[in-house]
Amino acid sequence: MTDDSKFHHGDVKQNAAPIVQMKDIEKHFGNIIALAGVSFDICPGECHCLLGDNGAGKSTFIKTMSGVHQPTHGEILFEGKPLSFATPRDSMEAGIATVFQDLAMIPLMSVSRNFFMGREPTKGRGLTKRFDVAKANDITMTEMRKMGINLRGPDQAVGTLSGGERQTVAIARAVYFGAKVLILDEPTSALGVRQTSNVLATIDKVRSQGVGVVFISHNVRHALAVGDRFTVLNRGKTLGTAKRGEISPEELQDLMAGGQELAQLEGSLEGTV
């Protein structure tokens, strides 16, 4: 089990006004209801974990919050004002960054090139304008050191990094470019114990900088290590939100697994579930 004693938790951040509020969000795909009245918010410097098993609606939630999908019903508030994200770029420009499982990186390219992909710093003007390699390299090394990653050099290929280090590159990139809210899609799902610990430590560093972190996961232990609040999603509905200390790991796991439905099934199968 991950030791959460080294991570900082507190209640002050939860007294701040939310950066993003999702109110009674519904998302329909024809006759299929993927989200059925989901409410969720994230405050500055908070890690709010959204937990759910496969098919719970986590992917649709991420895409609705980040502008890939528009809600069928409901309202999204950004810093207290109603806001509609027509595209993911709108969401990014507002300050909501999403790190998906595939990380959108090119393994054979350097860490520096991946860090600035599509946002390259330049020098010169007009026809002499070109990629400022020295500036990009310096910034990349500085930002990675802040996150506890010591690269061999900025030219190191991303493909030579561990899975946890690649996650950290993606997180550091989002924070550097001004993320106020960072959505992490199952960041620890394919990692070993040591790499998971490094990613959770990175999340803790980001939270300490005042960024709100939405941690999407199906792993209760990883969520409990860094989470300040926990919301459980099941079949497109939220089953409740609890602060740290208000709910046990067993209760969270039970909610994710279906709670009462699982208990009824276990009874019908004479305790063999």
C-alpha positions as CSV (number, residue, x, y, z in Angstrom):
1,M,0.0,0.0,0.0
2,T,1.2,3.5,-0.8
3,D,2.3,5.5,2.3
4,D,0.4,8.7,2.4
5,S,2.2,10.2,5.4
6,K,4.6,12.1,3.2
7,F,1.8,14.0,1.4
8,H,0.3,17.2,2.5
9,H,-3.5,17.4,3.2
10,G,-5.5,20.3,4.6
11,D,-9.0,21.8,4.7
12,V,-8.1,25.5,4.0
13,K,-8.2,24.9,0.2
14,Q,-11.7,23.5,0.4
15,N,-13.0,26.8,1.8
16,A,-11.8,28.6,-1.3
17,A,-14.2,29.3,-4.2
18,P,-14.2,26.4,-6.7
19,I,-12.3,27.0,-10.0
20,V,-14.7,24.7,-11.9
21,Q,-18.2,23.6,-11.0
22,M,-20.2,21.1,-12.9
23,K,-23.9,21.2,-12.0
24,D,-26.3,18.4,-12.8
25,I,-24.5,17.4,-16.0
26,E,-26.2,15.1,-18.3
27,K,-24.7,13.7,-21.5
28,H,-26.8,11.7,-24.0
29,F,-25.6,9.8,-27.0
30,G,-28.9,9.1,-28.8
31,N,-30.9,6.9,-26.4
32,I,-27.8,6.1,-24.2
33,I,-27.4,8.3,-21.1
34,A,-23.7,8.3,-20.3
35,L,-23.9,10.9,-17.5
36,A,-27.2,11.3,-15.5
37,G,-27.0,14.5,-13.4
38,V,-23.4,14.5,-12.3
39,S,-22.3,17.4,-10.0
40,F,-18.6,17.9,-9.2
41,D,-16.3,20.8,-8.3
42,I,-12.6,21.4,-7.9
43,C,-10.9,24.1,-5.7
44,P,-7.5,25.6,-5.9
45,G,-4.7,23.4,-4.3
46,E,-7.1,20.5,-3.9
47,C,-6.9,17.0,-5.2
48,H,-10.4,15.8,-5.9
49,C,-10.5,12.1,-6.9
50,L,-13.2,10.8,-9.2
51,L,-13.5,7.1,-8.6
52,G,-15.3,4.5,-10.6
53,D,-15.0,1.1,-12.2
54,N,-15.0,0.5,-16.0
55,G,-18.2,1.8,-17.6
56,A,-18.9,4.2,-14.7
57,G,-18.8,7.3,-17.0
58,K,-15.3,8.6,-16.2
59,S,-14.2,9.0,-19.8
60,T,-17.4,10.9,-20.7
61,F,-16.9,13.1,-17.6
62,I,-13.3,13.9,-18.6
63,K,-14.3,14.8,-22.2
64,T,-17.2,16.9,-21.0
65,M,-15.1,18.9,-18.6
66,S,-12.3,19.4,-21.1
67,G,-14.5,20.5,-24.0
68,V,-14.4,17.4,-26.2
69,H,-18.2,16.9,-25.5
70,Q,-20.8,19.5,-24.8
71,P,-23.3,18.6,-22.0
72,T,-26.9,17.7,-23.1
73,H,-28.2,19.3,-19.9
74,G,-26.6,21.1,-16.9
75,E,-24.2,23.9,-16.4
76,I,-20.5,24.4,-16.1
77,L,-19.1,27.3,-14.2
78,F,-15.5,28.5,-14.5
79,E,-14.4,30.8,-11.6
80,G,-18.1,31.4,-10.9
81,K,-19.2,32.3,-14.4
82,P,-21.2,30.1,-16.8
83,L,-18.9,29.0,-19.5
84,S,-19.3,26.7,-22.5
85,F,-16.3,25.0,-24.0
86,A,-16.9,24.4,-27.7
87,T,-13.6,22.7,-28.3
88,P,-10.7,21.3,-26.1
89,R,-8.6,24.4,-27.1
90,D,-11.2,26.6,-25.4
91,S,-10.8,24.5,-22.2
92,M,-7.0,24.7,-22.4
93,E,-7.0,28.5,-23.0
94,A,-9.2,28.9,-19.9
95,G,-6.7,26.9,-17.8
96,I,-8.0,23.3,-17.8
97,A,-5.4,20.9,-18.9
98,T,-6.0,17.2,-19.4
99,V,-3.3,14.5,-19.3
100,F,-4.7,11.4,-21.0
101,Q,-3.3,7.9,-20.6
102,D,-1.6,8.0,-24.0
103,L,0.2,11.2,-23.0
104,A,0.4,12.6,-26.6
105,M,4.2,12.3,-26.8
106,I,6.5,11.1,-29.5
107,P,9.0,8.6,-28.0
108,L,11.9,9.3,-30.4
109,M,11.8,13.0,-29.9
110,S,13.7,14.7,-27.0
111,V,12.1,15.6,-23.7
112,S,12.6,19.3,-24.6
113,R,10.8,19.0,-28.0
114,N,7.9,17.1,-26.4
115,F,7.7,19.6,-23.6
116,F,7.2,22.5,-26.1
117,M,5.4,20.6,-28.9
118,G,3.1,23.1,-30.7
119,R,4.3,25.9,-28.3
120,E,7.9,26.3,-29.2
121,P,9.8,29.4,-28.0
122,T,11.4,31.3,-30.9
123,K,14.1,33.9,-31.5
124,G,14.6,36.2,-34.4
125,R,12.0,37.9,-36.6
126,G,10.4,37.3,-39.9
127,L,12.3,34.9,-42.1
128,T,15.0,34.5,-39.5
129,K,12.6,33.3,-36.8
130,R,13.5,29.9,-35.5
131,F,13.1,27.6,-32.6
132,D,15.1,28.8,-29.5
133,V,16.7,25.5,-28.6
134,A,18.8,26.9,-25.7
135,K,15.7,28.6,-24.0
136,A,13.6,25.4,-24.5
137,N,16.3,23.2,-23.0
138,D,16.9,25.5,-20.0
139,I,13.2,25.7,-19.2
140,T,12.7,21.9,-19.6
141,M,15.6,21.1,-17.2
142,T,14.4,23.6,-14.7
143,E,10.8,22.5,-14.7
144,M,11.7,18.8,-14.5
145,R,14.0,19.5,-11.5
146,K,11.1,21.2,-9.8
147,M,9.2,18.0,-10.1
148,G,12.0,15.9,-8.8
149,I,13.2,14.4,-12.1
150,N,16.9,14.7,-13.0
151,L,17.3,14.1,-16.7
152,R,20.6,13.1,-18.3
153,G,19.9,16.1,-20.5
154,P,17.2,17.9,-22.4
155,D,18.1,15.9,-25.6
156,Q,17.2,12.6,-23.9
157,A,14.5,10.8,-25.9
158,V,11.1,10.6,-24.1
159,G,11.0,6.9,-25.0
160,T,14.0,6.2,-22.7
161,L,12.1,7.5,-19.6
162,S,10.1,5.3,-17.3
163,G,6.3,5.5,-17.4
164,G,6.2,7.6,-14.3
165,E,8.8,10.0,-15.6
166,R,6.8,10.5,-18.8
167,Q,3.7,11.2,-16.7
168,T,5.7,13.8,-14.9
169,V,6.8,15.4,-18.1
170,A,3.2,15.7,-19.2
171,I,2.2,17.2,-15.8
172,A,5.1,19.6,-15.7
173,R,4.3,20.8,-19.2
174,A,0.6,21.5,-18.3
175,V,1.6,23.4,-15.2
176,Y,4.2,25.4,-16.9
177,F,1.7,26.5,-19.6
178,G,-0.7,27.9,-16.9
179,A,-3.0,25.1,-15.9
180,K,-5.4,26.1,-13.1
181,V,-7.0,22.7,-13.2
182,L,-5.2,19.5,-14.1
183,I,-7.3,16.5,-15.1
184,L,-5.3,13.2,-14.8
185,D,-6.8,10.2,-16.5
186,E,-5.8,7.0,-14.7
187,P,-2.1,8.3,-14.3
188,T,-1.0,5.3,-12.2
189,S,-2.9,2.5,-13.9
190,A,0.0,0.9,-15.8
191,L,2.8,1.8,-13.3
192,G,4.8,-0.2,-10.8
193,V,5.0,0.7,-7.1
194,R,8.1,3.0,-7.4
195,Q,6.8,4.8,-10.5
196,T,3.4,5.2,-8.9
197,S,4.9,6.8,-5.8
198,N,6.8,9.2,-8.0
199,V,3.6,10.3,-9.8
200,L,1.7,10.7,-6.6
201,A,4.6,12.9,-5.3
202,T,4.4,15.0,-8.4
203,I,0.6,15.4,-7.9
204,D,1.4,16.6,-4.3
205,K,3.9,19.2,-5.7
206,V,1.4,20.5,-8.2
207,R,-1.3,20.8,-5.5
208,S,1.0,22.8,-3.3
209,Q,1.4,25.3,-6.1
210,G,-2.4,26.0,-6.0
211,V,-3.4,24.0,-9.0
212,G,-6.6,22.0,-8.6
213,V,-6.1,18.4,-9.5
214,V,-8.9,16.1,-10.7
215,F,-7.5,12.6,-10.2
216,I,-9.5,10.0,-12.2
217,S,-8.9,6.5,-11.0
218,H,-10.3,3.0,-10.2
219,N,-7.6,2.4,-7.6
220,V,-8.8,3.4,-4.1
221,R,-5.4,3.1,-2.5
222,H,-3.7,5.5,-4.9
223,A,-6.6,8.0,-4.5
224,L,-6.5,7.8,-0.8
225,A,-2.7,8.6,-0.8
226,V,-3.2,12.1,-2.2
227,G,-6.9,12.8,-2.3
228,D,-8.6,15.6,-0.3
229,R,-12.1,14.7,-1.5
230,F,-13.5,11.6,-3.2
231,T,-16.5,11.3,-5.5
232,V,-17.7,7.9,-6.7
233,L,-19.3,7.5,-10.1
234,N,-21.4,4.5,-11.0
235,R,-23.3,4.1,-14.2
236,G,-23.2,7.8,-15.0
237,K,-24.4,8.9,-11.5
238,T,-22.5,10.2,-8.5
239,L,-23.1,8.1,-5.4
240,G,-21.8,10.8,-3.1
241,T,-18.8,12.9,-2.1
242,A,-16.7,12.6,1.0
243,K,-13.8,14.5,2.5
244,R,-10.6,12.7,3.7
245,G,-11.3,11.0,6.9
246,E,-15.1,10.7,6.4
247,I,-15.0,7.4,4.5
248,S,-12.9,4.2,4.8
249,P,-11.1,2.4,2.0
250,E,-13.6,-0.4,2.3
251,E,-16.6,1.9,2.0
252,L,-15.1,3.5,-1.1
253,Q,-14.4,0.2,-2.7
254,D,-17.9,-1.0,-1.8
255,L,-19.4,2.0,-3.5
256,M,-17.3,1.5,-6.6
257,A,-18.2,-2.2,-6.8
258,G,-21.9,-1.4,-6.7
259,G,-22.7,-1.4,-3.0
260,Q,-26.2,-2.7,-2.4
261,E,-26.3,-4.4,-5.8
262,L,-23.2,-6.4,-5.0
263,A,-24.6,-7.3,-1.6
264,Q,-27.8,-8.6,-3.1
265,L,-25.9,-10.6,-5.7
266,E,-23.7,-12.1,-3.0
267,G,-26.8,-13.1,-1.1
268,S,-28.4,-14.8,-4.1
269,L,-25.1,-16.7,-4.7
270,E,-24.8,-17.7,-1.0
271,G,-21.8,-15.6,-0.2
272,T,-19.6,-16.8,-3.1
273,V,-18.9,-13.4,-4.6
